[in-house]
Structures are given as structure tokens and as C-alpha cells.
Amino acid sequence: MGIIKPSYLLRLNNMKSITFTFSPFHPKSTSTRALLSQVMTDKCRNTNGRCEVKPVVKSDMSEPVIEVVWTDNQISKINPTSMTVKELINYIDRNNARF
């Protein structure tokens, strides 16, 4: 999976909510589960206590989806099936930098 950026550098400060929808048994949900565990750490959650983190666990083997609602009400839907955790974190960091 590569080197994972420490969670204290992952910031939720420009997000209203982030929703992780995944089937834990889907073979391509690994990076989604790993990112969810990063987001759920206290260091990450303390960057924005108002950001709603919603894990939606499914049992239908559907592909994972991450949906981010930014503070400007833009919605980003991410298909993490071909992305590593590092790429997901970099995507979030790039979008945080636009504010």
C-alpha cells in the first residue's frame, strides 16, 4: 500500500461531511477502510469537530464510494477502487488547499 501520511497532517477543516460507503468484503475496499481508520483518529477529528463522518457499511459487495461535502457546498464523489490511501489523502489535501 505504500507509505501512509500521518493522520495528524490529514485535515478535515474545509469539510461539512465525509461519507464512506463500502462493503467490507469487497476486495477493492481496502483503501477506503484504511482512510476511514485515519479519519477516525482523534488528531484528525480535532481538525474539525463539526465535520460529520458517516461510515455506511453494506453487505451487497458494491464498490466503495467516498462522498465529501465541502464548506462551499460542493460535493466530491470519489471512486477509491483504483486509488491508494496516499492518493486519497493527497486528493483531500489538494481540495483543502483551494480554500
Sequence and secondary structure as in RCSB ss.txt:
>XXXX:A:sequence
MGIIKPSYLLRLNNMKSITFTFSPFHPKSTSTRALLSQVMTDKCRNTNGRCEVKPVVKSDMSEPVIEVVWTDNQI
SKINPTSMTVKELINYIDRNNARF
>XXXX:A:secstr
      GGG   TTEEEEEEEE TTSTT HHHHHHHHHHTSHHHHTT TT EEEEEE SS    EEEEEETTS E
EEE GGG  HHHHHHHHHHHHHT 
